């Protein structure tokens, strides 16, 4: 698979127990997304706009997601709030 744009890296700070889009604005024509949890003590969870600690996909402290094939919005949540990084490929 060939990508047509330069990979885009973004940092997002999550407010405590509040779901937020990661990144806030998706790269045009995004095909793949990877999420990195910068917090070394607290997990994050990702999914759709209804993401919670019970229905979200878990990312361990200091961990990362698999490559997520997506063109739409992805939301993340952390109970205490934390910083996450994303890498997009389009």
Residue pairs with C-beta under 8 A, 6 or more apart in sequence:
1 31
3 31
3 89
3 90
4 29
4 90
5 27
5 28
5 29
5 89
5 90
7 87
7 88
7 89
8 23
8 27
8 87
8 88
8 90
9 85
9 86
9 87
9 88
10 22
10 23
10 24
10 85
10 86
10 88
11 38
11 83
11 84
11 85
12 20
12 21
12 22
12 23
12 24
12 76
12 83
12 84
12 85
12 86
13 81
13 82
13 83
14 20
14 22
14 44
14 76
14 77
14 78
14 81
14 82
14 83
14 84
15 81
16 78
16 79
16 80
16 81
17 77
17 78
17 79
17 81
18 77
18 81
19 49
19 50
19 51
19 52
19 75
19 76
19 77
20 75
20 76
20 77
21 73
21 74
21 75
22 35
22 46
22 74
22 75
22 76
22 84
22 86
23 86
23 88
26 33
26 71
26 72
26 73
26 88
27 88
27 90
28 90
29 71
29 90
30 70
30 71
30 88
30 89
30 90
31 69
31 70
31 71
31 89
31 90
32 67
32 68
32 69
32 70
32 88
32 89
33 65
33 67
33 68
33 70
33 74
33 86
33 87
33 88
33 89
34 64
34 65
34 66
34 67
34 68
34 86
34 87
35 44
35 46
35 59
35 64
35 65
35 68
35 74
35 76
35 84
35 85
35 86
36 63
36 64
36 65
36 84
36 85
36 86
36 87
37 43
37 44
37 59
37 60
37 61
37 62
37 63
37 64
37 82
37 84
38 62
38 82
38 83
38 84
38 85
39 61
39 62
39 78
39 82
39 83
40 61
40 62
41 61
42 61
42 78
42 79
42 80
42 82
43 58
43 59
43 60
43 61
43 63
43 78
44 58
44 59
44 76
44 77
44 78
44 82
44 84
45 51
45 52
45 53
45 55
45 56
45 57
45 58
45 59
45 76
45 77
45 78
46 56
46 57
46 59
46 65
46 68
46 74
46 75
46 76
46 77
47 55
47 56
47 57
47 74
47 75
48 73
48 74
48 75
49 73
49 75
51 75
51 76
51 77
52 77
53 77
53 79
56 76
56 77
57 65
59 65
68 74
76 84
78 84
